[in-house]
Amino acid sequence: MNHSKLFKTFKNQSYLQSSVTLLLFFASWGCIWWSFFQLWLTSTKNGLGLSGSAVGTIYSANSLVTLILMFVYGTLQDKLVIKRYLLYALIGPFFVWIYEPLLKNNFTVGIIVGSIVLSAGFLSASGIYEAVAERFSRLFDFEYGQARAWGSFGYAIVALLAGFLFVINPELNFWGGSIFGIILLLNLIFWKPKAEQAAVKQLKTNTDSNTSSVPSIHDMLGLLTMPSLWVIIIFIMFSWTFYTVFDQQMFPDFYTKLFTTPELGQHMYGTLNSIQVFFEALMMGIVPIIMKKLGVRNTLLLGITVMFFRIGACGFATNPILVSLIKMLHSLEVPLFMLPMFRYFTLHFNTKLSATLYMIGFQVAAQVGQVLLSTPLGSLRVHIGYSNTFRVIASIGIYAVIALKKDDTDIQGDAFIRG
């Protein structure tokens, strides 16, 4: 990127607002539970000491509620088009006074309450924040990957801090996340870029005279009858779902047990997670350039290859240094998967339904996969161990080659031109 284009980008108020919003949201999310939720659930010293099956059940319940809310959020956001109203209500939950006591004293009620609060505040919200930022990038002329990079940067900062806070007292993580959430809410309420305000007024004028630019409920429900969307849903269920289950439910506990003490493992995990996400943020800005050279489909296939190699390699490595190096592949994997997946939807499907498509085709599909697979994979881990489970997960990935369309076929949205 030349200096004039870089200067223009940083003068773009919509880019700055979207970047700050993603930074604050992912900082809040990472500090509250994303980085250390599995450790908090399983740790006997700093957490609840739950079994693998119980953890799998919690993740399944969270995913079940999340997939319902994601469909609702996606359809509502496509009706709102470029208005940020939906984001106001998605600032997340407190663990300390409700969730922990319920899981200890009434596990079933704790699962139900937790699944509603966590899903509304974070699991469903993450997808809609990303979908809104991606839509704004197309409407207000900035690169989505560069805005999303700030989300990873915010996550990286708090992941480093969270590792130390968790050892002192996990409650500090939750309160820290709440502080970021409050700042995020204030940002959404008071920062309204002029270009967005003008676009909202123009949208209202256009809508009054012509509703074709706003998707109807019939348009949204019609997506579920499209075979091509179901192909992608199945693809996501057997790719991104495995990544999510691996990273959330298994890797943190697996990694920390490689060290002599749990405290040392938790410190090292927090540090490693922070470094990895920092490089992920850098890659978010680089992958759009790679995608221009390789194309959407090839970049996505590269991301799938990295994903399954990383998971499979953890099935054979037991040295903490080697496992740490393998974990760093995560910084390549996430941008190589997420950014071309977004572009795949806007290439092969109607762009006015981009939020619904992303929520259903990507986020909801991943959650359905978690509902179906979290508990079985958790039980499998208990019976055959981490390494063998990782090998099982990594053995599934060939479907991607036959499922994904080429960039020059069935173009229903914005055509992709290699640079």
Secondary structure, DSSP 8 states (H G I E B T S, - for coil): --HHHHHHHHH-HHHHHHHHHHHHHHHHHIIIIITTHHHHHH-TTTS----HHHHHHHHHHHHHHHHHHHHHHHHHHHHHTT--HHHHT-----IIIIIHHHHHH-HHHHHHHHHHHHIIIIIHHHHHHHHHHHHHHHHTT--HHHHHHHHHHHHHHHHHHHHHHHHH-HHHHHHHHHHHHHHHHHHHHH---HHHHHHHHHHHHHHHH-GGGS--HHHHHHGGG-HHHHHHHHHHHTTHHHHHHIIIIIHHHHHHTTSSSHHHHHHHHHHHHHHHHHHHHHHHHHHHHHHHHH-HHHHHHHHHHHHHHHHHHHTT---HHHHHHHHTTHHHHHHHHHHHHHHHHHHHS-GGGHHHHIIIIIIIHHHHHHHHHHHHHHHHHHHHHHHHHHHHHHT--THHHHHS--TTSS--SS-----
